[in-house]
C-alpha cells in the first residue's frame, strides 16, 4: 500500500543517514546571555548537515543568571531532532565529560601558537612522538567555539590540546560563528575526519528514536504492522 511504501521510504532514508554519521568529531558551543540564540540553531543545522551526531552546549552564567540555550526550529530546520545534544551548566563539566570520552579539545582562539586549519595534516599511522598540528588515527576531536563576544574562558583555554584558527585574508578578524563551524567542518571532511563510525548499538538506538519522532512508532511495531498487512494481502 502507499502507507507502507511511505514508511519504508522513511526507514531507508534514516538508515542512509545513520550509515554516514560520525562520532569522531564532536562540536561544543558556549552559550550565555550575550549569545545570539539564532547562532546556536544555525550551528546545529551546519553540524547535522556534515554528519556530526554529538553536540555539547555550555550554558554559561552571566550576572548570576543561568539560561538554557533555546533552539529555534525555523533556523535549525528542526535539525536538533536528529542530534544528541548535551547541555552543560559550566565549562568544567563540559571539559570533564569530553576528556573522560578521550576527546582532544581543539579550541578556536586567536593566539600566536594557534594552528591554521589549512595547515593541519592527518596521518594514517600512529607515531611515538606526536607532532604539533597533526591528527592521528586514534584521535577524536572536540571542536570548541567560544561565545561571540567573550571568546573562550581561561579554564577552557588552559585545558585545550590545541588552539586553532581559520585562514582569513581580509580585514575582518572573525567569521560569524555558524560560518566558522561550517568552514572548520569542511576542513575536517577534507582531512578524512568525518568518516562514518557509529557502532551498531548507536545506530539501533538512534533509529528507534528517529522512527518514533518521524512517524510515531517503534521499529518493532513497524515491522509487526508490515507483517500483518502482508499476511492480510496474502489471505
Helices and strands as residue ranges (DSSP letters): H 2-18, E 25-31, H 37-49, E 54-59, E 61-62, E 65-66, H 73-76, G 79-82, E 84-88, H 91-100, E 103-108, E 115-116, G 117-119, E 121-122, E 134-135, E 140-145, H 154-159, E 162-165, H 177-190, H 200-215, H 219-234
